[in-house]
Amino acid sequence: MSDLTLSDLNSGMCRWPFGNPEDKEFHFCGDLCDHSLPYCPTHMVKAQAPSRKSKS
Ligand SMILES: [Zn+2]
């Protein structure tokens, strides 16, 4: 797991970003995931988790 860029990501690879895009250490998860999904199962949960700050 190192230095993945968006262009390195293929269909079926998690594109969850880590860090700041302007940071040298910025990278993507790259874990295997379903081809119809942008993220791996772990990050799909995070992406779909409702914001707890906006309500109640
Ligand atoms: Zn991921």
N, CA, C, O and the ligand as a Tripos MOL2 file, in Angstrom:
@<TRIPOS>MOLECULE
protein
  225   223    57     0     0
PROTEIN
NO_CHARGES

@<TRIPOS>ATOM
      1 N           0.8260   -1.1980    0.0000 N.3       1 MET1
      2 CA          0.0000    0.0000    0.0000 C.3       1 MET1
      3 C           0.8680    1.2590    0.0000 C.2       1 MET1
      4 O           1.2800    1.7200    1.0640 O.2       1 MET1
      5 N           1.1450    1.8050   -1.1500 N.am      2 SER2
      6 CA          1.9440    3.0280   -1.1340 C.3       2 SER2
      7 C           1.7390    3.8610   -2.3860 C.2       2 SER2
      8 O           1.6740    3.3430   -3.5000 O.2       2 SER2
      9 N           1.6390    5.1700   -2.1720 N.am      3 ASP3
     10 CA          1.6680    6.1160   -3.2810 C.3       3 ASP3
     11 C           0.6610    5.8460   -4.3890 C.2       3 ASP3
     12 O           0.9690    6.0030   -5.5700 O.2       3 ASP3
     13 N          -0.5120    5.4500   -4.0130 N.am      4 LEU4
     14 CA         -1.5560    5.3000   -5.0140 C.3       4 LEU4
     15 C          -2.0720    6.6740   -5.4170 C.2       4 LEU4
     16 O          -2.3590    7.5170   -4.5670 O.2       4 LEU4
     17 N          -2.1830    6.8810   -6.6810 N.am      5 THR5
     18 CA         -2.8190    8.0980   -7.1530 C.3       5 THR5
     19 C          -4.1180    7.7310   -7.8480 C.2       5 THR5
     20 O          -4.3840    6.5630   -8.1330 O.2       5 THR5
     21 N          -4.9130    8.7420   -8.1120 N.am      6 LEU6
     22 CA         -6.2170    8.4650   -8.7090 C.3       6 LEU6
     23 C          -6.0640    7.7260  -10.0360 C.2       6 LEU6
     24 O          -6.8910    6.8820  -10.3820 O.2       6 LEU6
     25 N          -5.0210    8.0420  -10.7630 N.am      7 SER7
     26 CA         -4.8140    7.3960  -12.0590 C.3       7 SER7
     27 C          -4.3960    5.9410  -11.9070 C.2       7 SER7
     28 O          -4.5000    5.1550  -12.8480 O.2       7 SER7
     29 N          -3.9260    5.5910  -10.7210 N.am      8 ASP8
     30 CA         -3.5410    4.2020  -10.4760 C.3       8 ASP8
     31 C          -4.7300    3.3380  -10.1050 C.2       8 ASP8
     32 O          -4.6700    2.1090  -10.1580 O.2       8 ASP8
     33 N          -5.8080    4.0020   -9.7300 N.am      9 LEU9
     34 CA         -6.9580    3.2500   -9.2670 C.3       9 LEU9
     35 C          -7.7680    2.7160  -10.4360 C.2       9 LEU9
     36 O          -8.1150    3.4510  -11.3610 O.2       9 LEU9
     37 N          -8.0540    1.4580  -10.3790 N.am     10 ASN10
     38 CA         -8.9050    0.8480  -11.3900 C.3      10 ASN10
     39 C         -10.2880    0.6210  -10.8100 C.2      10 ASN10
     40 O         -10.5110    0.7640   -9.6080 O.2      10 ASN10
     41 N         -11.2030    0.2660  -11.6850 N.am     11 SER11
     42 CA        -12.5090   -0.1450  -11.2170 C.3      11 SER11
     43 C         -12.3310   -1.3160  -10.2660 C.2      11 SER11
     44 O         -11.5800   -2.2500  -10.5460 O.2      11 SER11
     45 N         -13.0230   -1.2580   -9.1510 N.am     12 GLY12
     46 CA        -12.8800   -2.3260   -8.1760 C.3      12 GLY12
     47 C         -11.8530   -2.0170   -7.1150 C.2      12 GLY12
     48 O         -11.5350   -2.8690   -6.2850 O.2      12 GLY12
     49 N         -11.3210   -0.7830   -7.1350 N.am     13 MET13
     50 CA        -10.3910   -0.3650   -6.0920 C.3      13 MET13
     51 C         -10.9680    0.8280   -5.3410 C.2      13 MET13
     52 O         -11.5240    1.7520   -5.9360 O.2      13 MET13
     53 N         -10.8220    0.7850   -4.0330 N.am     14 CYS14
     54 CA        -11.3610    1.8490   -3.1970 C.3      14 CYS14
     55 C         -10.6380    3.1590   -3.4520 C.2      14 CYS14
     56 O          -9.4080    3.2140   -3.4460 O.2      14 CYS14
     57 N         -11.4080    4.2100   -3.6760 N.am     15 ARG15
     58 CA        -10.7830    5.5180   -3.9100 C.3      15 ARG15
     59 C         -11.0050    6.4800   -2.7580 C.2      15 ARG15
     60 O         -11.0410    7.6980   -2.9330 O.2      15 ARG15
     61 N         -11.1510    5.9000   -1.5740 N.am     16 TRP16
     62 CA        -11.2720    6.7390   -0.3810 C.3      16 TRP16
     63 C          -9.9520    7.4780   -0.1580 C.2      16 TRP16
     64 O          -8.8950    6.8490   -0.1010 O.2      16 TRP16
     65 N         -10.0040    8.8080   -0.0340 N.am     17 PRO17
     66 CA         -8.7760    9.5690    0.1200 C.3      17 PRO17
     67 C          -8.2900    9.6340    1.5660 C.2      17 PRO17
     68 O          -9.0820    9.7110    2.5060 O.2      17 PRO17
     69 N          -6.9990    9.6030    1.7110 N.am     18 PHE18
     70 CA         -6.3740    9.8040    3.0250 C.3      18 PHE18
     71 C          -5.5490   11.0700    2.9660 C.2      18 PHE18
     72 O          -4.7170   11.2450    2.0760 O.2      18 PHE18
     73 N          -5.7870   11.9500    3.9190 N.am     19 GLY19
     74 CA         -4.9720   13.1490    4.0120 C.3      19 GLY19
     75 C          -5.4380   14.2550    3.0870 C.2      19 GLY19
     76 O          -6.5110   14.1750    2.4890 O.2      19 GLY19
     77 N          -4.6260   15.2760    2.9800 N.am     20 ASN20
     78 CA         -4.9320   16.4440    2.1730 C.3      20 ASN20
     79 C          -4.3720   16.2610    0.7680 C.2      20 ASN20
     80 O          -3.2160   15.8690    0.6050 O.2      20 ASN20
     81 N          -5.1910   16.5440   -0.2510 N.am     21 PRO21
     82 CA         -4.7210   16.3680   -1.6320 C.3      21 PRO21
     83 C          -3.4420   17.1260   -1.9590 C.2      21 PRO21
     84 O          -2.7200   16.7600   -2.8870 O.2      21 PRO21
     85 N          -3.1640   18.1670   -1.2090 N.am     22 GLU22
     86 CA         -1.9490   18.9350   -1.4730 C.3      22 GLU22
     87 C          -0.7570   18.4070   -0.6810 C.2      22 GLU22
     88 O           0.3590   18.9160   -0.7860 O.2      22 GLU22
     89 N          -1.0220   17.3870    0.1020 N.am     23 ASP23
     90 CA          0.0370   16.8210    0.9320 C.3      23 ASP23
     91 C           0.7470   15.7020    0.1770 C.2      23 ASP23
     92 O           0.1140   14.9390   -0.5510 O.2      23 ASP23
     93 N           2.0510   15.6080    0.3520 N.am     24 LYS24
     94 CA          2.8110   14.5500   -0.3290 C.3      24 LYS24
     95 C           2.3630   13.1680    0.1210 C.2      24 LYS24
     96 O           2.4850   12.1920   -0.6190 O.2      24 LYS24
     97 N           1.8500   13.0960    1.3270 N.am     25 GLU25
     98 CA          1.4420   11.8070    1.8570 C.3      25 GLU25
     99 C           0.0130   11.4470    1.4850 C.2      25 GLU25
    100 O          -0.4940   10.3930    1.8690 O.2      25 GLU25
    101 N          -0.6270   12.3230    0.7400 N.am     26 PHE26
    102 CA         -1.9850   12.0350    0.3000 C.3      26 PHE26
    103 C          -2.0010   10.7820   -0.5670 C.2      26 PHE26
    104 O          -1.1760   10.6160   -1.4660 O.2      26 PHE26
    105 N          -2.9530    9.9120   -0.2790 N.am     27 HIS27
    106 CA         -3.0790    8.6980   -1.0830 C.3      27 HIS27
    107 C          -4.4910    8.1590   -0.9800 C.2      27 HIS27
    108 O          -5.3200    8.6660   -0.2230 O.2      27 HIS27
    109 N          -4.7410    7.1390   -1.7450 N.am     28 PHE28
    110 CA         -6.0560    6.5160   -1.7190 C.3      28 PHE28
    111 C          -5.9760    5.1410   -1.0850 C.2      28 PHE28
    112 O          -4.9210    4.5060   -1.0520 O.2      28 PHE28
    113 N          -7.1230    4.6980   -0.5810 N.am     29 CYS29
    114 CA         -7.1780    3.4110    0.1030 C.3      29 CYS29
    115 C          -6.6890    2.2860   -0.8060 C.2      29 CYS29
    116 O          -5.7300    1.5890   -0.4750 O.2      29 CYS29
    117 N          -7.3480    2.1110   -1.9490 N.am     30 GLY30
    118 CA         -6.8960    1.1230   -2.9130 C.3      30 GLY30
    119 C          -7.2940   -0.3070   -2.5990 C.2      30 GLY30
    120 O          -6.9240   -1.2290   -3.3260 O.2      30 GLY30
    121 N          -8.0390   -0.5000   -1.5320 N.am     31 ASP31
    122 CA         -8.4990   -1.8500   -1.2240 C.3      31 ASP31
    123 C          -9.4640   -2.3530   -2.3050 C.2      31 ASP31
    124 O         -10.1160   -1.5680   -2.9930 O.2      31 ASP31
    125 N          -9.5320   -3.6270   -2.4290 N.am     32 LEU32
    126 CA        -10.4610   -4.1920   -3.3990 C.3      32 LEU32
    127 C         -11.8920   -3.9480   -2.9670 C.2      32 LEU32
    128 O         -12.2210   -4.0300   -1.7830 O.2      32 LEU32
    129 N         -12.7370   -3.6470   -3.9370 N.am     33 CYS33
    130 CA        -14.1400   -3.4540   -3.6360 C.3      33 CYS33
    131 C         -14.9670   -3.8850   -4.8400 C.2      33 CYS33
    132 O         -14.4240   -4.2000   -5.8990 O.2      33 CYS33
    133 N         -16.2620   -3.8950   -4.6690 N.am     34 ASP34
    134 CA        -17.1500   -4.2440   -5.7580 C.3      34 ASP34
    135 C         -16.9800   -3.2520   -6.9150 C.2      34 ASP34
    136 O         -16.8430   -2.0510   -6.6850 O.2      34 ASP34
    137 N         -16.9880   -3.7410   -8.1290 N.am     35 HIS35
    138 CA        -16.7580   -2.8650   -9.2840 C.3      35 HIS35
    139 C         -17.8070   -1.7850   -9.4300 C.2      35 HIS35
    140 O         -17.5610   -0.7580  -10.0620 O.2      35 HIS35
    141 N         -18.9720   -2.0080   -8.8520 N.am     36 SER36
    142 CA        -20.0360   -1.0200   -8.9740 C.3      36 SER36
    143 C         -19.9620    0.0210   -7.8580 C.2      36 SER36
    144 O         -20.7430    0.9730   -7.8350 O.2      36 SER36
    145 N         -19.0360   -0.1630   -6.9500 N.am     37 LEU37
    146 CA        -18.9200    0.7350   -5.8120 C.3      37 LEU37
    147 C         -17.5990    1.5030   -5.8470 C.2      37 LEU37
    148 O         -16.5840    0.9930   -6.3220 O.2      37 LEU37
    149 N         -17.6270    2.7410   -5.3350 N.am     38 PRO38
    150 CA        -16.4060    3.5330   -5.3420 C.3      38 PRO38
    151 C         -15.4680    3.1980   -4.1830 C.2      38 PRO38
    152 O         -14.2740    3.4900   -4.2450 O.2      38 PRO38
    153 N         -16.0070    2.5840   -3.1240 N.am     39 TYR39
    154 CA        -15.2010    2.3630   -1.9330 C.3      39 TYR39
    155 C         -15.2550    0.9130   -1.4720 C.2      39 TYR39
    156 O         -16.1630    0.1670   -1.8410 O.2      39 TYR39
    157 N         -14.2890    0.5260   -0.6750 N.am     40 CYS40
    158 CA        -14.2920   -0.7810   -0.0470 C.3      40 CYS40
    159 C         -15.3970   -0.8070    1.0230 C.2      40 CYS40
    160 O         -15.9060    0.2480    1.4000 O.2      40 CYS40
    161 N         -15.7670   -1.9800    1.5070 N.am     41 PRO41
    162 CA        -16.8680   -2.0590    2.4900 C.3      41 PRO41
    163 C         -16.6620   -1.1490    3.6890 C.2      41 PRO41
    164 O         -17.6030   -0.5020    4.1490 O.2      41 PRO41
    165 N         -15.4660   -1.0960    4.1860 N.am     42 THR42
    166 CA        -15.1870   -0.2450    5.3450 C.3      42 THR42
    167 C         -15.4870    1.2160    5.0570 C.2      42 THR42
    168 O         -16.0820    1.9100    5.8800 O.2      42 THR42
    169 N         -15.0770    1.6730    3.8960 N.am     43 HIS43
    170 CA        -15.2610    3.0810    3.5700 C.3      43 HIS43
    171 C         -16.6440    3.3870    3.0270 C.2      43 HIS43
    172 O         -17.1000    4.5280    3.0900 O.2      43 HIS43
    173 N         -17.3170    2.3680    2.4900 N.am     44 MET44
    174 CA        -18.7120    2.5710    2.1090 C.3      44 MET44
    175 C         -19.5350    2.9180    3.3380 C.2      44 MET44
    176 O         -20.4160    3.7760    3.2860 O.2      44 MET44
    177 N         -19.2420    2.2460    4.4390 N.am     45 VAL45
    178 CA        -19.9550    2.5350    5.6900 C.3      45 VAL45
    179 C         -19.7020    3.9720    6.1160 C.2      45 VAL45
    180 O         -20.6240    4.6890    6.5050 O.2      45 VAL45
    181 N         -18.4450    4.3840    6.0370 N.am     46 LYS46
    182 CA        -18.1200    5.7520    6.4370 C.3      46 LYS46
    183 C         -18.7770    6.7670    5.5150 C.2      46 LYS46
    184 O         -19.2730    7.8010    5.9630 O.2      46 LYS46
    185 N         -18.7750    6.4610    4.2230 N.am     47 ALA47
    186 CA        -19.3330    7.3920    3.2430 C.3      47 ALA47
    187 C         -20.8370    7.5420    3.4130 C.2      47 ALA47
    188 O         -21.4030    8.6060    3.1610 O.2      47 ALA47
    189 N         -21.4650    6.4700    3.8380 N.am     48 GLN48
    190 CA        -22.9270    6.4910    3.9440 C.3      48 GLN48
    191 C         -23.4100    6.8290    5.3450 C.2      48 GLN48
    192 O         -24.6050    7.0310    5.5580 O.2      48 GLN48
    193 N         -22.5080    6.8920    6.2840 N.am     49 ALA49
    194 CA        -22.9010    7.2020    7.6510 C.3      49 ALA49
    195 C         -23.4850    8.6030    7.7110 C.2      49 ALA49
    196 O         -22.8760    9.5520    7.2180 O.2      49 ALA49
    197 N         -24.6500    8.7380    8.3070 N.am     50 PRO50
    198 CA        -25.2610   10.0610    8.4190 C.3      50 PRO50
    199 C         -24.4560   10.9630    9.3420 C.2      50 PRO50
    200 O         -23.8810   10.5210   10.3360 O.2      50 PRO50
    201 N         -24.4350   12.2110    8.9890 N.am     51 SER51
    202 CA        -23.7320   13.1800    9.8210 C.3      51 SER51
    203 C         -24.4440   13.3090   11.1560 C.2      51 SER51
    204 O         -25.6480   13.5610   11.2130 O.2      51 SER51
    205 N         -23.6970   13.1360   12.2110 N.am     52 ARG52
    206 CA        -24.3140   13.2210   13.5370 C.3      52 ARG52
    207 C         -24.3900   14.6490   14.0250 C.2      52 ARG52
    208 O         -25.0160   14.9410   15.0450 O.2      52 ARG52
    209 N         -23.7490   15.5320   13.2910 N.am     53 LYS53
    210 CA        -23.7210   16.9230   13.7480 C.3      53 LYS53
    211 C         -24.9280   17.7060   13.2350 C.2      53 LYS53
    212 O         -25.3480   18.6850   13.8520 O.2      53 LYS53
    213 N         -25.4850   17.2700   12.0990 N.am     54 SER54
    214 CA        -26.5140   18.0750   11.4540 C.3      54 SER54
    215 C         -27.8690   17.9610   12.1300 C.2      54 SER54
    216 O         -28.6550   18.9090   12.1210 O.2      54 SER54
    217 N         -28.1470   16.7890   12.7230 N.am     55 LYS55
    218 CA        -29.4590   16.6100   13.3370 C.3      55 LYS55
    219 C         -29.3410   16.0410   14.7430 C.2      55 LYS55
    220 O         -28.4390   15.2640   15.0550 O.2      55 LYS55
    221 N         -30.2720   16.4500   15.5660 N.am     56 SER56
    222 CA        -30.3650   16.0220   16.9570 C.3      56 SER56
    223 C         -29.0120   15.9600   17.6370 C.2      56 SER56
    224 O         -28.9280   15.6140   18.8150 O.2      56 SER56
    225 ZN        -11.1900    1.8250    1.4530 Zn       57 ZN57
@<TRIPOS>BOND
     1     1     2 1
     2     2     3 1
     3     3     4 2
     4     3     5 am
     5     5     6 1
     6     6     7 1
     7     7     8 2
     8     7     9 am
     9     9    10 1
    10    10    11 1
    11    11    12 2
    12    11    13 am
    13    13    14 1
    14    14    15 1
    15    15    16 2
    16    15    17 am
    17    17    18 1
    18    18    19 1
    19    19    20 2
    20    19    21 am
    21    21    22 1
    22    22    23 1
    23    23    24 2
    24    23    25 am
    25    25    26 1
    26    26    27 1
    27    27    28 2
    28    27    29 am
    29    29    30 1
    30    30    31 1
    31    31    32 2
    32    31    33 am
    33    33    34 1
    34    34    35 1
    35    35    36 2
    36    35    37 am
    37    37    38 1
    38    38    39 1
    39    39    40 2
    40    39    41 am
    41    41    42 1
    42    42    43 1
    43    43    44 2
    44    43    45 am
    45    45    46 1
    46    46    47 1
    47    47    48 2
    48    47    49 am
    49    49    50 1
    50    50    51 1
    51    51    52 2
    52    51    53 am
    53    53    54 1
    54    54    55 1
    55    55    56 2
    56    55    57 am
    57    57    58 1
    58    58    59 1
    59    59    60 2
    60    59    61 am
    61    61    62 1
    62    62    63 1
    63    63    64 2
    64    63    65 am
    65    65    66 1
    66    66    67 1
    67    67    68 2
    68    67    69 am
    69    69    70 1
    70    70    71 1
    71    71    72 2
    72    71    73 am
    73    73    74 1
    74    74    75 1
    75    75    76 2
    76    75    77 am
    77    77    78 1
    78    78    79 1
    79    79    80 2
    80    79    81 am
    81    81    82 1
    82    82    83 1
    83    83    84 2
    84    83    85 am
    85    85    86 1
    86    86    87 1
    87    87    88 2
    88    87    89 am
    89    89    90 1
    90    90    91 1
    91    91    92 2
    92    91    93 am
    93    93    94 1
    94    94    95 1
    95    95    96 2
    96    95    97 am
    97    97    98 1
    98    98    99 1
    99    99   100 2
   100    99   101 am
   101   101   102 1
   102   102   103 1
   103   103   104 2
   104   103   105 am
   105   105   106 1
   106   106   107 1
   107   107   108 2
   108   107   109 am
   109   109   110 1
   110   110   111 1
   111   111   112 2
   112   111   113 am
   113   113   114 1
   114   114   115 1
   115   115   116 2
   116   115   117 am
   117   117   118 1
   118   118   119 1
   119   119   120 2
   120   119   121 am
   121   121   122 1
   122   122   123 1
   123   123   124 2
   124   123   125 am
   125   125   126 1
   126   126   127 1
   127   127   128 2
   128   127   129 am
   129   129   130 1
   130   130   131 1
   131   131   132 2
   132   131   133 am
   133   133   134 1
   134   134   135 1
   135   135   136 2
   136   135   137 am
   137   137   138 1
   138   138   139 1
   139   139   140 2
   140   139   141 am
   141   141   142 1
   142   142   143 1
   143   143   144 2
   144   143   145 am
   145   145   146 1
   146   146   147 1
   147   147   148 2
   148   147   149 am
   149   149   150 1
   150   150   151 1
   151   151   152 2
   152   151   153 am
   153   153   154 1
   154   154   155 1
   155   155   156 2
   156   155   157 am
   157   157   158 1
   158   158   159 1
   159   159   160 2
   160   159   161 am
   161   161   162 1
   162   162   163 1
   163   163   164 2
   164   163   165 am
   165   165   166 1
   166   166   167 1
   167   167   168 2
   168   167   169 am
   169   169   170 1
   170   170   171 1
   171   171   172 2
   172   171   173 am
   173   173   174 1
   174   174   175 1
   175   175   176 2
   176   175   177 am
   177   177   178 1
   178   178   179 1
   179   179   180 2
   180   179   181 am
   181   181   182 1
   182   182   183 1
   183   183   184 2
   184   183   185 am
   185   185   186 1
   186   186   187 1
   187   187   188 2
   188   187   189 am
   189   189   190 1
   190   190   191 1
   191   191   192 2
   192   191   193 am
   193   193   194 1
   194   194   195 1
   195   195   196 2
   196   195   197 am
   197   197   198 1
   198   198   199 1
   199   199   200 2
   200   199   201 am
   201   201   202 1
   202   202   203 1
   203   203   204 2
   204   203   205 am
   205   205   206 1
   206   206   207 1
   207   207   208 2
   208   207   209 am
   209   209   210 1
   210   210   211 1
   211   211   212 2
   212   211   213 am
   213   213   214 1
   214   214   215 1
   215   215   216 2
   216   215   217 am
   217   217   218 1
   218   218   219 1
   219   219   220 2
   220   219   221 am
   221   221   222 1
   222   222   223 1
   223   223   224 2
@<TRIPOS>SUBSTRUCTURE
     1 MET1         2 RESIDUE 1 A MET
     2 SER2         6 RESIDUE 1 A SER
     3 ASP3        10 RESIDUE 1 A ASP
     4 LEU4        14 RESIDUE 1 A LEU
     5 THR5        18 RESIDUE 1 A THR
     6 LEU6        22 RESIDUE 1 A LEU
     7 SER7        26 RESIDUE 1 A SER
     8 ASP8        30 RESIDUE 1 A ASP
     9 LEU9        34 RESIDUE 1 A LEU
    10 ASN10       38 RESIDUE 1 A ASN
    11 SER11       42 RESIDUE 1 A SER
    12 GLY12       46 RESIDUE 1 A GLY
    13 MET13       50 RESIDUE 1 A MET
    14 CYS14       54 RESIDUE 1 A CYS
    15 ARG15       58 RESIDUE 1 A ARG
    16 TRP16       62 RESIDUE 1 A TRP
    17 PRO17       66 RESIDUE 1 A PRO
    18 PHE18       70 RESIDUE 1 A PHE
    19 GLY19       74 RESIDUE 1 A GLY
    20 ASN20       78 RESIDUE 1 A ASN
    21 PRO21       82 RESIDUE 1 A PRO
    22 GLU22       86 RESIDUE 1 A GLU
    23 ASP23       90 RESIDUE 1 A ASP
    24 LYS24       94 RESIDUE 1 A LYS
    25 GLU25       98 RESIDUE 1 A GLU
    26 PHE26      102 RESIDUE 1 A PHE
    27 HIS27      106 RESIDUE 1 A HIS
    28 PHE28      110 RESIDUE 1 A PHE
    29 CYS29      114 RESIDUE 1 A CYS
    30 GLY30      118 RESIDUE 1 A GLY
    31 ASP31      122 RESIDUE 1 A ASP
    32 LEU32      126 RESIDUE 1 A LEU
    33 CYS33      130 RESIDUE 1 A CYS
    34 ASP34      134 RESIDUE 1 A ASP
    35 HIS35      138 RESIDUE 1 A HIS
    36 SER36      142 RESIDUE 1 A SER
    37 LEU37      146 RESIDUE 1 A LEU
    38 PRO38      150 RESIDUE 1 A PRO
    39 TYR39      154 RESIDUE 1 A TYR
    40 CYS40      158 RESIDUE 1 A CYS
    41 PRO41      162 RESIDUE 1 A PRO
    42 THR42      166 RESIDUE 1 A THR
    43 HIS43      170 RESIDUE 1 A HIS
    44 MET44      174 RESIDUE 1 A MET
    45 VAL45      178 RESIDUE 1 A VAL
    46 LYS46      182 RESIDUE 1 A LYS
    47 ALA47      186 RESIDUE 1 A ALA
    48 GLN48      190 RESIDUE 1 A GLN
    49 ALA49      194 RESIDUE 1 A ALA
    50 PRO50      198 RESIDUE 1 A PRO
    51 SER51      202 RESIDUE 1 A SER
    52 ARG52      206 RESIDUE 1 A ARG
    53 LYS53      210 RESIDUE 1 A LYS
    54 SER54      214 RESIDUE 1 A SER
    55 LYS55      218 RESIDUE 1 A LYS
    56 SER56      222 RESIDUE 1 A SER
    57 ZN57       225 GROUP 0 **** ****
